[in-house]
Amino acid sequence: MQTKSQTSREAAKQRHIQRRVDAKDKSKGNDKAQHAMQAGARNYPEPPFPEQHQPKPGHEWAIEPAPLYDAPYYLGSKKLEGKVALITGGDSGIGRSVAVLFAREGADVAIVYLAEDRDAAETKAAVEKERRRCLLIKADVSEREDCRGAVETTVKRFGRIDVLVNNAAFQIHSNDFSDLTEEHFDTTLKTNLYGYFHMAQEAVPHMKPGSAIINTGSVTGIEGSKQLVDYSITKGGIHAFTRALSGNLIGKGIRVNAVAPGPVWTPLNPSDKEADDVSKFGSDTPMKRPAQPEELAPAYVFLASPHCSSYITGEILPVVGGY
């Protein structure tokens, strides 16, 4: 049994430890670690951003600061040499960066986009800068005939499809569940689920063993989002679709995987959120900033390349900035 002097010394020691920790906690208010984490080859923009709001479907050329997609420090190593990739939503955001890195790895690229001609032309120029061919296809992935036409046009131009990236998406918030209209709900499901289903079903007959399908899921499909009930439903569905389709196609030698991004600085968000919310976008992640598209694109290269991921199928790869 300890004496009174011993217990007093122990209590004093504990208070000393407490004072030291309290002092460190107070000093952390000015600590750099409280700001956005920068762990890449270059520093990425962090909130607050300029307040901005765009009409759907959003335009990359109008976003401030401009999304970073060209990954200047990423060196290609022929991971997709001679391949043909078809990317929906490839005119901007994640899709644009994926197109550029696929081209840097040796692939020709066909891009499906809805209406953003200026963005699509810039993506085409970026792909051609990598000395690969780029085909632009304006289409609505929610329509079966448009998906069939996109696949047929790609095969006619390039002779094959080795990689399908289902990336096009519709997202707009609804703060009150009762405000989520049937039209809104239907548009989200038709674009995000039907679009992936249509594109995969049309592309698979043209894909040979060793081909890959990559679907863009979302952290909302893992955690849910109270303001994006319909979008969360579709992204969770995409994750399930990925796992189910991977089993269905394994006998054909076609791998199916998904990338589940957290917040990414793309036209999807300024065309969804109110201007004030856009200025704070990504600040609630552990890294305290949104990802830039070029931070997502290498994950798609990894899943597309048989050199990197030949034994991976049915997986969901979260790239969310920490949990």
HELIX and SHEET records of a PDB file:
HELIX    1   1 LYS A    4  SER A   27  1                                  24    
HELIX    2   2 LYS A   28  ASN A   30  5                                   3    
HELIX    3   3 LYS A   32  GLN A   34  5                                   3    
HELIX    4   4 GLU A   60  ALA A   62  5                                   3    
HELIX    5   5 GLY A   93  ARG A  104  1                                  12    
HELIX    6   6 ASP A  117  LYS A  129  1                                  13    
HELIX    7   7 ARG A  144  PHE A  158  1                                  15    
HELIX    8   8 PHE A  177  ASP A  179  5                                   3    
HELIX    9   9 GLU A  182  LEU A  189  1                                   8    
HELIX   10  10 LYS A  190  TYR A  194  3                                   5    
HELIX   11  11 GLY A  195  ALA A  203  1                                   9    
HELIX   12  12 VAL A  204  HIS A  206  5                                   3    
HELIX   13  13 THR A  220  GLU A  223  1                                   4    
HELIX   14  14 VAL A  229  LEU A  249  1                                  21    
HELIX   15  15 ILE A  250  LYS A  252  5                                   3    
HELIX   16  16 ALA A  275  SER A  279  1                                   5    
HELIX   17  17 PRO A  293  ALA A  304  1                                  12    
HELIX   18  18 PRO A  306  SER A  309  1                                   4    
SHEET    1   A 7 CYS A 134  LYS A 138  0                                        
SHEET    2   A 7 ASP A 108  TYR A 113  1                                        
SHEET    3   A 7 VAL A  84  THR A  88  1                                        
SHEET    4   A 7 VAL A 163  ASN A 166  1                                        
SHEET    5   A 7 ALA A 212  THR A 216  1                                        
SHEET    6   A 7 ARG A 255  PRO A 261  1                                        
SHEET    7   A 7 ILE A 316  VAL A 319  1                                        
END                                                                             
